[in-house]
């Protein structure tokens, strides 16, 4: 059951008027000014956190030429994996195929059952060493694909931590380059071990060389960005308001204990001057 905000009298269901039947006050306008100021202070603080997050998001992606370059480079490692890093050919009864060691080749491994055959042939006395190297190359290539996707995802989520994500992306890129180098070594071993073999042969491609260069470029851009820092342009008082709002939600401060405006800026001072000027002009008209 509601009560009068002025005298505390309990209201009945039949008390439909906006005036209290006990004290006669207009209950809609009791403490109107205090509530209005309280809402104004809350509105001033509540949007600051959202604005800060938007500014960090904007600064992380298009805050400078380097952040734009990072975003553009983040797609390249995955794209370069479309370039074949080599190939393997099988020449046996009922099987005669040549498969590129690339993204589409990896899909063939699973869709046509080549992976099971390769794993089974690692125990062969004749070409087992070659197939073992091919197996290692394929797993290393899968690792390179994983790190390429990780670079893209980390770059898209770079706004989460403006200070740390540059180092994270650079570290992922270095790991991706190392895995690519390992895959190149295993592909070379496979090609050498199967040289002259009748049923299987391999060749070396340049795709992973391009991928290593791109990974290095991504790492370089992020390290430079880490050294120079990501520029985030905040409006005057925005960060302070966001911090106060966090403390308000945590219960560390009370909205009634804060001044109005909560944070004084050049914009609020200009508004106060304008209000004071309008009020002075109105008083002059009344005196006249």
N, C-alpha and C positions, 0 to 999 in steps of 0.2 A: 504494500500500500504506500502511495506517495505521500510526501509531507511538504509543508510550506518551507521554502528555503530561507524565509525570513524569521518566522516565529516557531517553526517546527511542528505546527499543528498537523495532525493526521487528516488527510483528505478522504472524503467518502466518494463512492462511485457516483453519487448524485451531484458532487461539486464539480460542475463542468465549466464554470467561469474561470477566466484567467486571473481573477482577483481572489485573494485568500479570504474565506469567510470569517476568519478570526481577526487578523490585523488589517485586512483590506488592501494589502500591497499587491501591485501587479507582479505576479510571480514570474512572468516571462522576462522581466527586465531587472530582477533582483541580481545584483553583482554583475550586471551586464558589462560594465567597463573592465572589471577585473578579469572576467572570462574572455573578453575580447583581447586584452593584452596578453593573457596566457596563451591563447590560440595563435596570436601573432608571433610570439616567441617560439612556440613549437613549430610553426610553419617555417620560420627562419632557419631553424636547425635541421628539420627532418629531411629537407631536400639536399643538404650539403653533401651527405655521404654518397648519394646517387650521382651528384654532379662530379664529385672527386673520382668515382669509379669510371665514369664516362671519359673524363679527361685522361686518366691513366690508360684506358682502352685506346683512345685516340692517339695519345703520345707513343704507345708501344707499337702501333702500326704505321702511322703516317706523321709522327712527330718530327721527323727529320729525313734527310736523304738516306742516311744509313739504315733507319728502321724500314723505309720503303725497300731498300736494297735487300735487307734481310728477308722480308716477306717474299720478294721476287725470287731470291735464291733458294728458299726453302722447298720449292717445288722441283727444282732441277735434279737433285739426287734420284728421286723416283723416276723422273723422265729418262735419265740416262741409262737406267736399267733396261730400257727397251732396246738399247743397242746391244747386239750379241757380244758376249765376252769370249766366245769360242764356239765350238760345235763338237758333237760326237756322232759317229755313223756306225750303224749296225748292219752287217751283211751276213745273214744266215738264212737257212731255209725258212720260208714263210715270213721272214722279217728282213726288210730292206728299207732303211730309213736314215735320214740325216736330220738331226735336231739341233737347233741353235741353243746355246747356253745363255738364255735371257729370260725375261718374264714369261713370254709365251711358251718357251721351251719348258719352263718349270710347270706350267699348266699341263703340258703334254705328259709329264712324268706321272701325274695323278690321274688324268683322264684316260690314258692308254696303257697304264700299268707298267711303264718303263722303270719306275722307281723300284718295284719289287724285283724286276729282272736284274737291275744294277746291283742291288744289295745281295742277291743270290750269287752273282758272278764274282763277288769279292773273294770267295774261297777257291776260285779256279787256280790250278797250278800253272796254267798257260798265260792267262791275262789277268790274274787276280790282283796283281799290284797296280795295274792300270785302272781297273774298276774301283779299287780302294781309293786311289787318288781322285777319280771322278766323283765318288761318293763324298769325299771330304770337300771337293770343290763345290758340289751342289749345296751341301750344308752351309759352307761359308757364304755362298751366294744368297741363300735364304737369310743368313745373318745380315748381309748387306742390305737386302730388301727391308728387313725389320728396322735397321737404323735409318734408312731413307724415310720410311713412314714416320719413325719417331721424331726425326728432324722437322718434318712437316707439322706434326701434331704439336710439338713443343713450340714451334714458331707461331702457330695459331693460338696457343694458350700463353703467349709471352706476357700478356697483361696481368697474369696472376701475381708475378713477382718482377717488378721493374728492375730490381738490382741483381737478381740471381739467375734469371732465365738465359742471359747471354752466355754465362759460363756453362750452364747445363747444355745448351744447344751446341756450343763449341766442343764440349766433351763427347757428346753423341756423334758429332761429325768426325772427330779424331778416331773414335772407335769404329765408325763405319769405314773410314779410309783404311784402317788396319785390317779389318775383315776382308775388304776388297783386295788388298795386297796378298792376303793369305789365299784367297780364292784364285788369284792369278798364278801363284806358285803351284797350287794343286792342279790347275788346268795345264800348266807347262809340264808338270810331272806326268800327267795322264797322256798328253800328246807324245811325250818321249817314250813312255813305257809301252804304248800301243803302236809305235812306229813299226811298220812292216807286218803287223798282225793281220790275219785274214778276216776275222769276224768283227773286229772293232777298230776304229781309228778316231783320232781326235785332232783338233786344230785350235790354234790360239787366236783370239780376237782382241780388238782394242777397246771394247766397250767399258771394261772396268777401269782402264786408264782414264777415260773421260770422267767416270764416276768419282775416282780418287781426286782428280783436279777440282771437281765441283764440291766435294766434301771439304777440301782444303779451303776453297773460296768461302764456303758457308762459315767455317771455323774462323777464318780471318776477319770476316765482316762482324761476327759476333764478338770477337776479342777486341776489335777496335771500338765497337759500340760499348763494350764493358768498360774500356778505358776512358772514353769520352763521356759516358753516361747517357741515359735516355732523358730527354727534355720533356717535362710535363708542365704545361702552363696552367697554373691555378689562379683564379680570381682572388682579389684581396679578401682575406677573412674566411675563405672557403674551407681550408684545412682546419683552422681553429674551430669553426662551427661543426664540422664533422666529428672532431674529437670530443667536443662538448656533448654532442648528441649521443655518442657511444657511452659517455659517462652518465648521461641522463637515463638511457635505457638500462644501464647496469645498476641504477639506483644510488650512484655515488653523489649526485647533486639533485636538487629540486628545481623545477621550472620556476617556482615563485621566488626563488633566491637569485635568479638571474636578472640583469637589467634589461631595459628595452630602449634601443636595440641591444641584442645580446653581444654582438661584436660590432664596434663602431668602425666604419670604413669611410672612404671619401664619398661613396654613393649615399650612405646614410646621413653623413654630415650635409651633403648638398640637399637631400630631401628635407632635413630639419630646417635648413635655411629657407627653403621654399615655403614650408608650412608656416614658419615664423613670419615671413614676409607677407603671406596671404592674410594671416591673422592680424598683423599690424595695419594692413590696408583696410581690412573690414572695420577695425576699431576707429580708424580715421574717418571712415564714412559715417559711422554711428555718431561720432562727435560732431561731425558737420551737420 
